[in-house]
Amino acid sequence: MAAIIKKAIVHLGLNLANLINFLHPQGVLIESFIMTLPENKKIMNEIILENIFDQGNDVPDISFIPYNPDCGALGAVALAIKRFLLEG
């Protein structure tokens, strides 16, 4: 079972590295139940850093935030309120 989880993390890390390569964000927030284990965070960090194009001074800040099942929904609501109610 651990090998399957590790393989999934490797694939997730490769996909995230590709997004970083194409979008080049300054920072990346990772929020997932699978990332609650320190070993999984370590694997994800290593895979991302090994597979980004620019490994110089512009390495993105990779931050892991605590898992919350409502995180994505709350973030979407916050952006909608900001855009449609606060910014007009």
C-alpha positions in Angstrom: 0.0 0.0 0.0 2.8 2.4 0.8 4.3 1.9 -2.6 1.1 2.9 -4.3 0.8 6.1 -2.2 4.4 7.0 -2.9 3.8 6.5 -6.6 0.7 8.7 -6.5 2.7 11.4 -4.7 5.4 11.2 -7.3 2.9 11.7 -10.1 1.2 14.6 -8.2 4.6 16.2 -7.7 5.5 15.9 -11.4 2.2 17.5 -12.3 2.6 20.3 -9.9 6.2 20.9 -11.2 4.7 21.2 -14.7 2.2 23.7 -13.5 5.0 25.7 -11.8 7.0 25.5 -15.0 4.2 26.8 -17.2 2.6 29.3 -14.8 5.7 30.1 -12.7 4.0 31.2 -9.5 6.0 32.8 -6.7 4.4 30.5 -4.2 2.5 27.2 -4.0 0.1 26.2 -1.3 -0.5 22.4 -1.0 -3.5 21.3 1.0 -4.3 17.6 1.0 -5.1 14.9 3.5 -2.3 12.7 2.0 0.2 15.5 2.9 -0.5 15.2 6.6 2.4 12.8 6.9 5.9 14.4 7.0 7.4 11.7 4.7 4.8 12.5 2.0 5.7 16.2 2.3 9.3 15.4 1.9 8.7 13.3 -1.2 6.5 16.0 -2.7 9.1 18.7 -2.1 11.9 16.6 -3.6 9.9 15.7 -6.7 8.9 19.3 -7.3 12.3 20.8 -6.8 13.9 18.1 -9.1 11.5 18.9 -11.9 11.2 22.6 -12.1 13.1 24.4 -14.9 14.5 27.3 -13.0 16.3 26.0 -10.0 18.2 29.2 -9.3 17.0 32.2 -7.3 13.4 31.9 -8.4 12.5 28.6 -6.7 8.9 28.9 -5.6 8.0 28.9 -1.9 6.3 25.5 -1.4 4.0 25.7 1.7 1.9 22.9 3.1 -1.3 24.1 4.9 -3.3 21.9 7.2 -6.0 19.7 5.6 -9.5 21.1 5.7 -12.3 19.4 3.7 -13.9 22.8 3.1 -10.7 24.6 2.1 -11.3 24.7 -1.7 -14.9 25.7 -1.3 -14.1 28.4 1.2 -11.4 29.8 -1.0 -13.8 29.9 -4.0 -16.4 31.7 -1.9 -13.8 34.2 -0.6 -12.7 35.0 -4.2 -16.3 35.4 -5.4 -17.1 37.7 -2.5 -14.0 39.8 -3.2 -14.7 40.0 -6.9 -18.4 40.5 -7.0 -19.2 42.3 -3.8 -16.1 44.1 -2.6 -14.6 45.1 -5.9 -18.0 45.8 -7.6 
